[in-house]
Amino acid sequence: MELSRREFIRAAGLSCIGIGAVTMGAGCFGSKNFVEETDRVLFLNSLENDLLKIIYLGSLASSSHNSQPWKIQQVSNNQFRIFVDTKKLLPAIDPHHRETILSIGAFLENAIVAGETFGYELSYSSENEGDIHSFYIDVFLNRLTGVKALPAGLLKRRSLRRNHLSIKIAEKYLDNTIETERVKFFPKNSQQSGIIEDLTLLATEHQTKNRRIMEELSEWIRWNSDEIKMHQDGLTPETMEISGFSGFWVRMFYDKSSVMTESFAESTIDSTNEQLSSYGGWLLISSIDNSYSELLKAGRSMEAMFIRAAENKLGFHIMSQILQEQETKKEFIRTLQLKEEPQFLIRLSHLDEYPEPVSPRRGLSKIIL
Ligand SMILES: Cc1cc2nc3c(=O)[nH]c(=O)nc-3n(C[C@H](O)[C@H](O)[C@H](O)COP(=O)(O)O)c2cc1C
């Protein structure tokens, strides 16, 4: 049984686990989780006030393992507070909470962009930097005279791990997507992208052998519709892009223990190899240091570029393995002679088509205190 399952999954090409490489939505389960763009618009329009709309659009942001590590408190009609939901930390892959704060930065970016579309300029200040348990961000809504259109990419955006094309990305697309001086682009077949490919594979191999990391990952995969409905977060077969009969198979037969098998580790390495064989180039986002304020900026910058990539129909796949492993991170900084702290490595590519988002989100009642 073990052998046939292993062969089956390898043949199916279980896409995922750049550890944190996966995610399934709920569209295929008959119960809508407001994951597709039209559902998102309908839900947005049903919300009764601007503050709720801003918080909802914030919650559509990207987050590590789709952990959605945010909790929101409404302070007044024009102020809300973002806390870290410390039940959603990822101690095995993210012991210093770097990715958690990057994810909070992504939420903040979405909220700021959303604010402008409802006629507000959002400003923010943070307290208790460096202490994940007491850290919070106060966000203030200041009235603007005009409004901007909501960028379509905010609602369309989704992580894409498969079907990246190895086509050179034209300058105009890069100019439209890349936003700050802290971002570098390395096209496929450059010396730097070769180094990134080798180190990503090495880091993935390390991670698949690390029991704590695999156990943590298993806690964040929602294999079937009941788990998705219950948690409304995490990584799912659909977000891992396991479709057709393979999708049916894993939904029926997979559970936490499947993630701890050798065949799962092998399929993870296989799919990482496949991902590394086809893409346009790598985006590298850096920051001055690892202070929370710099991490928030890097998270904001990533989300802003993600939105623009979606508008340009570019596949955008964050691959964090190198930066999660001390050894590969050190080697990466050394060989690329980086002067700044690397925060995101993103596979960026042209696609034949940009599919609908599929990743579940927790309802507002679960994130608003
Ligand atoms: C800090 C951070 C690290 C991430 N690392 C990875 C990764 O290593 N591999 C991956 O496939 N996705 C990674 N992601 C993407 C998330 O898995 C994805 O955003 C989440 O599952 C929600 O899906 P969505 O982007 O389609 O809404 C990362 C996202 C963030 C914010």
The ligand as an SDF file (V2000), in Angstrom:
LIG
                    3D

 31 33  0  0  0  0  0  0  0  0999 V2000
    6.1230   35.5240    4.8870 C   0  0  0  0  0  0  0  0  0  0  0  0
    5.5330   34.5750    3.8850 C   0  0  0  0  0  0  0  0  0  0  0  0
    6.2200   33.4120    3.5570 C   0  0  0  0  0  0  0  0  0  0  0  0
    5.6850   32.5230    2.6100 C   0  0  0  0  0  0  0  0  0  0  0  0
    6.4070   31.4140    2.2560 N   0  0  0  0  0  0  0  0  0  0  0  0
    5.9150   30.5950    1.2890 C   0  0  0  0  0  0  0  0  0  0  0  0
    6.6860   29.4700    0.8390 C   0  0  0  0  0  0  0  0  0  0  0  0
    7.8050   29.2110    1.2840 O   0  0  0  0  0  0  0  0  0  0  0  0
    6.1510   28.6960   -0.1190 N   0  0  0  0  0  0  0  0  0  0  0  0
    4.9240   28.9440   -0.6650 C   0  0  0  0  0  0  0  0  0  0  0  0
    4.4830   28.2050   -1.5440 O   0  0  0  0  0  0  0  0  0  0  0  0
    4.1700   29.9920   -0.2640 N   0  0  0  0  0  0  0  0  0  0  0  0
    4.6530   30.8150    0.6900 C   0  0  0  0  0  0  0  0  0  0  0  0
    3.9120   31.9000    1.0920 N   0  0  0  0  0  0  0  0  0  0  0  0
    2.5870   32.1340    0.4710 C   0  0  0  0  0  0  0  0  0  0  0  0
    1.4520   31.6390    1.3710 C   0  0  0  0  0  0  0  0  0  0  0  0
    1.4750   30.2320    1.5030 O   0  0  0  0  0  0  0  0  0  0  0  0
    0.1140   32.1080    0.7910 C   0  0  0  0  0  0  0  0  0  0  0  0
    0.1110   33.5000    0.7330 O   0  0  0  0  0  0  0  0  0  0  0  0
   -1.0510   31.6580    1.6480 C   0  0  0  0  0  0  0  0  0  0  0  0
   -1.1600   30.2790    1.5900 O   0  0  0  0  0  0  0  0  0  0  0  0
   -2.3710   32.2900    1.1890 C   0  0  0  0  0  0  0  0  0  0  0  0
   -2.6230   31.9890   -0.1610 O   0  0  0  0  0  0  0  0  0  0  0  0
   -2.8450   33.1240   -1.2280 P   0  0  0  0  0  0  0  0  0  0  0  0
   -1.5600   33.8710   -1.3840 O   0  0  0  0  0  0  0  0  0  0  0  0
   -3.2290   32.3790   -2.4900 O   0  0  0  0  0  0  0  0  0  0  0  0
   -3.9500   34.0150   -0.7370 O   0  0  0  0  0  0  0  0  0  0  0  0
    4.4140   32.8000    2.0170 C   0  0  0  0  0  0  0  0  0  0  0  0
    3.7390   33.9760    2.3660 C   0  0  0  0  0  0  0  0  0  0  0  0
    4.2890   34.8610    3.2800 C   0  0  0  0  0  0  0  0  0  0  0  0
    3.5490   36.1360    3.6110 C   0  0  0  0  0  0  0  0  0  0  0  0
  1  2  1  0
  2  3  1  0
  2 30  2  0
  3  4  2  0
  4  5  1  0
  4 28  1  0
  5  6  2  0
  6  7  1  0
  6 13  1  0
  7  8  2  0
  7  9  1  0
  9 10  1  0
 10 11  2  0
 10 12  1  0
 12 13  2  0
 13 14  1  0
 14 15  1  0
 14 28  1  0
 15 16  1  0
 16 17  1  0
 16 18  1  0
 18 19  1  0
 18 20  1  0
 20 21  1  0
 20 22  1  0
 22 23  1  0
 23 24  1  0
 24 25  2  0
 24 26  1  0
 24 27  1  0
 28 29  2  0
 29 30  1  0
 30 31  1  0
M  END
$$$$
